[in-house]
């Protein structure tokens, strides 16, 4: 089945469902053309924090983009209000399959008929949660990393996505300062995340086996790669609970994966140390971080 593409993209809002670490950063990127972004989260404080993050960073982020100008973000606890008129809806809720199935059924029912529905899922292909969606031709994966610093985006069909949806996003997203790459077949972890998963898992294994420490691994990483941050600092930024959810998903698909990395993550999570968002993870120096 074909899909009628949205028109008037530059006068219609983008809706972000989920105001967490990535939700607010995705919202920031879609304000860079002077447009309006609506952020939905059932927790009012989360929405307010996401809106404040965008307001604090919109001018600087837009200035980095050719022709960019800062737009606005508004937060709401009303999903229908958030979706009204949106040409693009991006789901950024926790990495739980049943939750995503429920959310996409709600989005399909409430969004405009020509709205594209995208998932920022970091490990689930959208083919896994479109069984309650009546128009799967408008659904796809749109996986962000950590914009605006890491601004690549994976696009991947649900297997039933209209080809025109992918082509539209491949053409439009660079105007917002994000750069799409298409996964040409279904792939758990998409493109870059498959490579990153192997690095992350082996780093966790080295620590769980007592061979080294997070700090020493990151220090060696910086020296040998010239990059500013190592894998443990990066995991703290993402959130160790998110990292564990992803690892659990990979392990469900491949039971042969070592348990040590997941056990190490769980010890930190059980202690309440989730990374930047709780002020402590593998590092404890996040008081001044966003």
C-alpha positions, -999 to 999 in steps of 0.1 A, spaced: 0 0 0 13 35 -9 13 64 15 4 100 9 34 120 19 30 150 42 32 185 26 39 219 41 67 204 62 82 238 71 50 251 86 39 220 105 53 209 139 74 178 147 62 158 177 86 140 200 71 113 223 93 109 253 113 137 271 144 117 282 180 121 274 175 115 237 140 129 233 151 164 243 182 162 220 160 151 191 136 179 198 166 204 198 176 193 163 141 198 148 140 234 161 170 244 140 149 256 110 129 279 131 100 255 135 79 243 164 85 210 182 60 196 206 74 173 233 50 148 249 58 131 283 33 120 309 56 133 336 53 171 337 87 177 352 104 157 324 86 178 298 96 210 315 132 199 317 133 189 280 118 223 270 144 241 291 172 221 275 160 231 240 156 268 250 192 268 264 208 253 233 186 263 204 205 294 193 240 278 194 228 246 177 210 265 149 240 287 143 261 256 133 237 248 105 237 265 72 206 287 70 196 276 105 176 297 129 163 287 164 127 276 167 106 268 198 97 237 218 67 233 239 60 204 264 26 188 271 12 159 289 -16 156 264 -7 132 235 -35 144 212 -23 180 216 13 170 209 4 152 177 -21 177 162 -9 188 128 26 172 131 41 159 99 66 138 117 62 119 150 93 104 167 89 79 195 117 80 221 102 59 250 121 33 270 134 2 252 105 -22 261 88 -40 233 53 -41 248 54 -4 256 65 4 220 36 -17 206 11 2 227 26 36 219 26 30 182 -10 18 183 -19 51 200 2 72 176 -14 55 146 -49 63 159 -42 99 169 -17 113 144 -27 130 112 -33 106 83 -2 118 65 21 119 95 53 98 94 57 77 125 93 70 134 109 51 162 142 60 179 145 25 192 182 16 196 177 -21 191 142 -31 180 133 -30 143 98 -15 138 87 -48 122 84 -60 159 58 -35 169 35 -26 140 10 -55 145 -15 -30 161 -9 -3 134 -34 1 106 -11 20 83 24 4 86 35 19 53 42 52 73 63 35 101 101 32 101 131 33 124 148 66 128 176 60 153 196 89 166 229 87 185 237 117 207 229 149 188 241 176 184 276 161 190 269 128 172 244 136 145 243 105 123 208 88 120 200 53 110 169 49 88 154 14 84 122 2 68 97 -19 88 95 -42 59 63 -24 49 75 12 48 66 31 16 98 38 -3 88 74 -7 89 79 31 126 69 32 134 90 2 117 121 17 136 117 50 170 111 33 165 144 15 150 164 44 169 154 75 203 170 65 185 204 66 181 200 103 218 192 109 213 154 111 227 130 86 207 99 76 222 65 65 199 38 53 201 2 65 193 -17 33 180 -47 52 166 -54 87 194 -54 112 193 -55 150 215 -25 160 212 -10 125 247 1 112 270 19 136 254 5 167 263 -30 157 300 -20 157 295 0 189 278 -29 206 308 -51 201 332 -24 216 309 -17 245 303 -54 254 340 -62 252 349 -32 274 323 -43 300 338 -78 298 373 -66 305 360 -48 337 337 -76 348 366 -101 346 388 -78 368 413 -72 340 410 -34 341 389 -4 353 365 18 334 388 48 339 419 30 326 401 17 295 387 51 287 422 66 292 437 41 268 409 47 244 416 84 243 453 80 238 450 54 211 421 69 191 425 106 198 388 108 206 377 128 236 357 102 255 359 64 260 332 38 260 324 40 298 320 78 297 297 73 266 276 47 284 272 70 314 258 97 290 233 73 274 222 59 308 233 25 322 196 14 324 192 21 287 225 2 280 213 -28 300 179 -29 282 197 -29 249 221 -57 260 192 -77 273 176 -75 238 208 -86 221 211 -115 246 175 -126 239 184 -129 202 218 -145 209 220 -165 242 256 -172 236 266 -137 245 286 -134 278 266 -126 309 294 -106 326 286 -73 309 250 -74 319 258 -84 355 282 -55 358 256 -30 345 230 -45 369 252 -39 399 255 -2 391 218 1 384 208 -17 416 229 9 435 210 37 417 240 48 396 226 52 361 251 77 348 248 114 340 210 115 348 216 104 384 249 122 389 269 90 391 276 60 370 310 46 361 321 82 369 308 105 397 317 140 383 284 149 367 272 177 389 277 203 362 265 181 332 231 185 315 
